[in-house]
């Protein structure tokens, strides 16, 4: 059995990951409305990844004999003033998710929950990749600027979905 504090944080993370999926779908909607289908694609795939992360946390809880508790997901809708705002918002959100996963890891260390630490190792690495991708998107946008937006949009259209390969015991 997992420690009750770890279970609480893992349950919260399920819901945070589902919110992340909603947030990225909202960003995809913004870009769809703007006619930037590549950006829409990028964020739509990002939403699928976040949904998968939620499912991994859910399955980990279930595999360890714990109930999964879903909470209401807040409205992710934002009013973006320009094409860069969703990109910077995504980076800020990834920092938030990283901090949340680190908090679970810290609690797992405190209660010597080695199984959860091992489970979270994949997410720690994944968050490094998520932050790097968000930073790269901002950097590419800044280098390309508004004039080259459609070239960048075309590049983002080539992103494809790949399900996570984390194996759960």
C-alpha positions as CSV (number, residue, x, y, z in Angstrom):
1,X,0.0,0.0,0.0
2,X,1.1,3.5,-0.8
3,X,1.3,6.2,1.9
4,X,-1.9,8.2,2.1
5,X,-0.1,11.5,1.4
6,X,1.4,10.0,-1.8
7,X,-2.0,8.7,-2.8
8,X,-3.6,12.1,-2.3
9,X,-0.9,13.8,-4.5
10,X,-1.1,11.1,-7.2
11,X,-4.9,11.6,-7.4
12,X,-4.4,15.3,-7.6
13,X,-1.9,14.7,-10.4
14,X,-4.4,12.7,-12.4
15,X,-6.7,15.7,-12.4
16,X,-3.9,18.2,-13.2
17,X,-2.9,16.1,-16.2
18,X,-6.5,16.1,-17.4
19,X,-6.6,19.9,-17.0
20,X,-3.4,20.1,-19.0
21,X,-5.2,18.2,-21.8
22,X,-8.1,20.7,-21.7
23,X,-5.7,23.6,-21.6
24,X,-3.8,22.4,-24.7
25,X,-7.1,21.8,-26.5
26,X,-8.0,25.3,-25.8
27,X,-4.7,26.5,-27.3
28,X,-5.4,24.2,-30.3
29,X,-8.8,25.9,-30.7
30,X,-7.2,29.3,-30.6
31,X,-4.8,28.4,-33.4
32,X,-7.6,26.6,-35.4
33,X,-9.6,29.9,-35.3
34,X,-6.5,31.7,-36.5
35,X,-6.1,29.4,-39.4
36,X,-2.8,28.0,-38.1
37,X,-3.5,24.3,-38.5
38,X,0.1,23.2,-37.8
39,X,0.0,25.0,-34.4
40,X,-3.4,23.4,-33.8
41,X,-1.9,20.0,-34.6
42,X,1.0,20.5,-32.3
43,X,-1.3,21.4,-29.3
44,X,-3.8,18.7,-30.2
45,X,-1.1,16.1,-29.9
46,X,0.1,17.7,-26.7
47,X,-3.4,17.3,-25.3
48,X,-3.3,13.6,-26.2
49,X,0.0,13.2,-24.4
50,X,-1.4,14.9,-21.3
51,X,-4.4,12.6,-21.4
52,X,-2.1,9.6,-21.6
53,X,-0.1,10.9,-18.6
54,X,-3.4,11.1,-16.6
55,X,-4.2,7.5,-17.6
56,X,-0.7,6.4,-16.4
57,X,-1.2,8.0,-13.0
58,X,-4.7,6.5,-12.8
59,X,-3.5,3.0,-13.7
60,X,-0.6,3.3,-11.2
61,X,-3.1,4.1,-8.4
62,X,-5.4,1.2,-9.4
63,X,-2.5,-1.2,-9.7
64,X,-1.6,-0.4,-6.2
65,X,-5.1,-1.0,-4.8
66,X,-6.1,2.7,-4.5
67,X,-9.2,4.4,-5.6
68,X,-9.0,7.2,-8.2
69,X,-11.0,10.3,-7.4
70,X,-11.8,12.6,-10.2
71,X,-12.6,16.3,-9.5
72,X,-14.2,18.9,-11.6
73,X,-11.8,20.3,-14.2
74,X,-11.6,24.1,-14.3
75,X,-12.4,25.9,-17.5
76,X,-9.1,26.3,-19.3
77,X,-10.4,29.0,-21.7
78,X,-8.0,32.0,-22.2
79,X,-8.2,35.1,-24.4
80,X,-4.9,35.2,-26.3
81,X,-3.8,38.6,-27.5
82,X,-1.3,37.3,-30.0
83,X,0.2,34.1,-31.5
84,X,3.0,33.9,-29.0
85,X,0.9,33.9,-25.8
86,X,-0.2,30.3,-26.0
87,X,3.4,29.3,-26.5
88,X,4.6,31.2,-23.4
89,X,1.5,29.9,-21.5
90,X,2.4,26.4,-22.4
91,X,5.9,26.8,-20.9
92,X,4.5,28.4,-17.7
93,X,2.1,25.5,-17.4
94,X,4.9,22.9,-17.9
95,X,6.8,24.5,-15.1
96,X,3.7,24.1,-12.9
97,X,3.4,20.4,-13.8
98,X,7.1,19.9,-13.2
99,X,6.8,21.4,-9.7
100,X,3.8,19.2,-9.0
101,X,5.6,16.0,-10.0
102,X,8.6,17.1,-7.9
103,X,6.3,17.6,-4.9
104,X,5.0,14.0,-5.3
105,X,8.6,12.8,-5.6
106,X,9.6,14.7,-2.5
107,X,6.8,13.2,-0.5
108,X,7.6,9.7,-1.8
109,X,11.2,10.2,-0.7
110,X,10.1,11.4,2.8
111,X,8.0,8.2,3.3
112,X,10.5,5.9,1.6
113,X,8.1,4.9,-1.1
114,X,10.7,3.5,-3.5
115,X,8.1,2.1,-5.9
116,X,6.5,5.5,-6.5
117,X,9.9,7.1,-6.9
118,X,10.8,4.6,-9.6
119,X,7.4,5.3,-11.3
120,X,7.9,9.0,-11.1
121,X,11.4,8.8,-12.7
122,X,9.9,8.6,-16.1
123,X,7.8,11.6,-15.5
124,X,10.7,13.6,-14.2
125,X,12.6,12.9,-17.5
126,X,9.4,13.6,-19.5
127,X,8.9,17.0,-17.9
128,X,12.5,17.9,-18.9
129,X,11.5,17.1,-22.5
130,X,8.2,19.0,-22.2
131,X,9.9,22.1,-20.9
132,X,12.6,21.9,-23.6
133,X,9.9,21.5,-26.3
134,X,8.0,24.5,-25.0
135,X,11.2,26.6,-24.9
136,X,12.1,25.5,-28.4
137,X,8.7,26.5,-29.7
138,X,9.1,30.0,-28.2
139,X,12.6,30.3,-29.6
140,X,11.5,29.1,-33.1
141,X,8.6,31.6,-33.0
142,X,10.9,34.4,-31.9
143,X,13.4,33.6,-34.6
144,X,10.8,33.2,-37.3
145,X,8.6,36.1,-36.3
146,X,5.2,36.9,-37.6
147,X,6.4,37.1,-41.2
148,X,7.5,33.5,-41.2
149,X,4.6,32.2,-39.1
150,X,3.3,30.0,-41.9
151,X,6.6,28.2,-42.4
152,X,6.7,27.4,-38.7
153,X,3.0,26.4,-38.9
154,X,3.9,24.0,-41.7
155,X,6.7,22.5,-39.6
156,X,4.4,22.0,-36.7
157,X,1.9,20.2,-38.9
158,X,4.4,17.4,-39.3
159,X,4.3,16.5,-35.6
160,X,2.8,13.0,-35.0
161,X,1.4,11.4,-32.0
162,X,3.4,8.7,-30.2
163,X,1.9,7.0,-27.1
164,X,4.1,6.8,-24.0
165,X,6.1,3.6,-23.5
166,X,6.1,3.5,-19.7
167,X,5.4,-0.1,-18.5
168,X,3.5,-0.4,-15.3
169,X,4.0,-3.4,-13.0
